[in-house]
Amino acid sequence: MAAPEALLVIIRHAPHSSNWLREGLDAALVAAAFGQPVHLLFMGQGIMALVKEQGSGAPGQKATLPTIDMLEMYDIDQLWVAKESLQSMHLSADSLVAGVTLIAAQQVPGLLQQHANILNF
């Protein structure tokens, strides 16, 4: 499923509640720019970054959707979403950007074990 040398970046924060999401995406893009394989796991409110219909935040805050759209250019094409997070946010898979893979909560520990390097945002 995952290459052992791949970096797993876990995104848990909503787009506009803090800088955590932006910092997580920036870390993923920098790693990918230096040739590191990168995978992303969105959990909890972090899945809000993947919602197709999202606006920008407070004045001065950029929308995250353009960054999400750029991920493929950096060969970041593995985007996992915990199904339970999707359900808890009352969203359907259709409301998310294309290319997302839904996984069950019981699959997350196995996913973590497949990655030697994990960053949590």
C-alpha positions in Angstrom: 0.0 0.0 0.0 2.6 2.6 1.0 6.3 2.8 0.4 8.3 2.5 3.7 10.4 5.5 2.8 7.3 7.7 2.2 6.5 10.5 4.6 3.0 10.4 6.0 1.5 13.8 6.9 -1.6 13.7 9.1 -3.9 16.7 8.9 -6.3 17.1 11.8 -7.2 20.8 11.8 -9.8 22.7 9.8 -8.6 25.2 7.2 -9.3 28.4 9.0 -9.1 27.5 12.7 -5.3 27.8 12.9 -2.2 27.6 10.8 -1.7 23.9 11.4 -3.3 22.9 8.1 -1.3 25.3 6.1 1.9 24.2 7.8 1.1 20.6 7.2 0.5 21.1 3.5 3.7 23.3 3.3 5.7 20.5 4.9 4.3 18.0 2.5 5.1 20.2 -0.5 8.6 20.9 0.6 9.3 17.2 1.2 7.9 16.3 -2.2 9.9 19.1 -3.9 13.0 17.4 -2.6 12.0 14.0 -4.0 10.5 12.5 -0.9 7.3 10.4 -1.5 4.5 11.9 0.5 1.1 10.6 1.5 -1.6 12.6 3.3 -4.1 11.3 5.9 -7.0 13.7 6.7 -8.8 13.1 10.0 -11.3 15.0 12.1 -11.8 18.6 11.0 -8.8 18.2 8.7 -11.2 16.8 6.1 -12.7 20.2 5.7 -9.6 21.1 3.6 -10.9 18.6 0.9 -14.4 20.0 0.6 -15.0 21.1 -3.0 -17.2 24.1 -2.1 -15.2 26.1 0.4 -14.6 29.8 0.8 -11.6 31.7 2.1 -11.2 32.4 5.7 -10.9 35.6 7.6 -9.3 38.5 5.7 -5.6 37.7 5.0 -6.2 33.9 5.1 -5.8 32.1 1.8 -8.2 29.4 0.7 -6.6 25.9 0.9 -8.3 24.4 -2.1 -5.7 25.8 -4.6 -3.0 24.1 -2.5 -4.9 20.9 -2.5 -5.3 21.1 -6.3 -1.5 21.6 -6.5 -0.6 18.4 -4.7 -0.8 16.2 -7.9 1.9 18.5 -9.5 4.2 17.4 -6.7 3.3 13.7 -7.1 1.3 13.7 -3.9 -1.6 11.6 -5.1 -2.3 9.5 -2.1 -5.0 11.3 0.0 -6.7 9.2 2.7 -9.7 10.2 4.7 -11.0 8.3 7.7 -14.6 7.4 6.9 -15.7 8.1 10.5 -14.4 11.6 10.3 -16.4 12.1 7.1 -19.6 10.8 8.9 -19.0 12.9 12.0 -18.8 16.0 9.9 -22.0 15.0 8.1 -20.3 15.0 4.7 -20.5 12.6 1.8 -17.6 11.4 -0.3 -19.1 13.3 -3.2 -18.5 16.6 -1.4 -14.8 16.0 -1.4 -12.2 16.7 -4.2 -11.4 13.9 -6.6 -8.7 11.4 -5.8 -9.6 10.8 -2.1 -9.5 7.2 -0.7 -11.7 6.4 2.2 -10.4 4.2 4.9 -11.9 2.8 8.1 -10.6 3.8 11.5 -9.4 0.3 12.1 -7.1 0.6 9.0 -5.3 3.7 10.4 -2.9 1.8 12.8 -1.8 -0.4 9.8 -1.3 2.7 7.7 0.8 4.3 10.4 3.0 1.2 10.7 3.7 1.3 7.0 5.4 4.7 7.3 8.7 5.3 9.1 8.3 9.1 9.0 5.1 10.7 10.2 4.3 14.4 10.8 1.1 15.3 12.6 -0.6 18.7 12.1 
